Each structure stands twice: as structure tokens, then as C-alpha cells.
Amino acid sequence: MAAFEFLETPLKDLLLVETVIFADSRGSFQETFRQDLFAQHGISLNFVQANQSYSKRHVLRGLHFQTEHPQGKLVRVVWGEIYDVAVDLRRESTTFGKWYGVLLSGQNRRQLYVPPGFAHGFLTLSDEAIVLYECTDYYDAVGQDGIIWNDPTLAIDWPVGENIPLLSEKDANNKTFAEYVRVNQ
């Protein structure tokens, strides 16, 4: 039995990764990464940095990306539930300007591989969530940028209901997708 199932999404190169969970009366075990199997599915970049994020309900982080040192990310949730979103910012891509969202949780143990050249963000749906992500390049404060979560052009269908997401000051002042396109022509 394969340890992973790599599922294509509507966005070019963005993959949903299902993992096999081995469970018994003691608990469970799963592999979260194997370089050889990931390389067979086009993910041959090395992960060089690991990050962990803790967020409370209604916290929205993103949409983040790096201009100088774009990062690929392998995102998973170890506790709680998030709505994870990726936006294709690669001009040469057939899915440029398109977004994809998926529920990731400590229960479903899915992972999302977000290639370099995508913006990424998530909304915490549970009371608390712990998100882990491996990155293919180092964080670069100078090249860090973002697109506003409620951009009218992207029209991401965030599951916010009547709630107003909790944003950092920086994320609340991110540019629009149109401004991103104009600046990066």
C-alpha cells in the first residue's frame, strides 16, 4: 500500500496529499513526507525551513508570498481545522489568478503542496489550530508581500459567515490582486 496519494487540484502543480494512517488501539502513525515518493510526483525541491503557527478561531493569515525567494510549502494541520487557500501568481501558468481552497484538519490529516509562485493563506475554523509547514526556501523579510484576503477580483469564497476575520495590521493593508499585477508586469 502506498504511503501517499497525490491528488491533482484545478490549479496547475498544486497537489492535495492524502496520507495513509496506520491506527490501532494505541493510537496512530503516518508518514508526512518521503523525498523519493514526492519526487515521483513532481515535488523535487528540498525543504529547508519548517514553521509552526498557532491561531485562534476566525484568525485569517495571508495571502502571503515572497517575491525574491518564492517558497514552496507543504502545509498540514496537527490540531484543529483551517480553510487553506492558494492563489496561482505565476504569469506563465494557465491557472494564473485562480484560487483553490480546501479544509485541512488534525482529523483528516490531509496536506496541501503549494508550489513556489503561489500566494498562500488560511482561516482558522476551530477554537484553536496548529499548522505546520515545510518550506523550500528561507523566509525573506525584504521580499515578503501579500494580497488582501477579500480581493474583489479573486473573489475567494472564505467560509467566514457573519464573522469578520481577525487580521494582523500588515495583512489588513495588503494590496489588491490588480495592484499586484500592475506592479509586477
BELURHU-V550760 format. One record per helix or strand of 3 or more residues. SS is the DSSP state (H for helix, E for strand). FROM is the first residue (numbers start at 1). LEN is the number of residues. If there is no record, write none. Layout:
BEGIN
SS | FROM | LEN
SS | FROM | LEN
END
This chain:
BEGIN
E | 4 | 5
E | 15 | 5
E | 22 | 3
E | 27 | 3
H | 35 | 5
E | 49 | 8
E | 59 | 8
E | 73 | 7
E | 81 | 8
E | 99 | 7
E | 111 | 4
E | 118 | 7
E | 128 | 8
E | 144 | 4
H | 169 | 4
H | 177 | 7
END
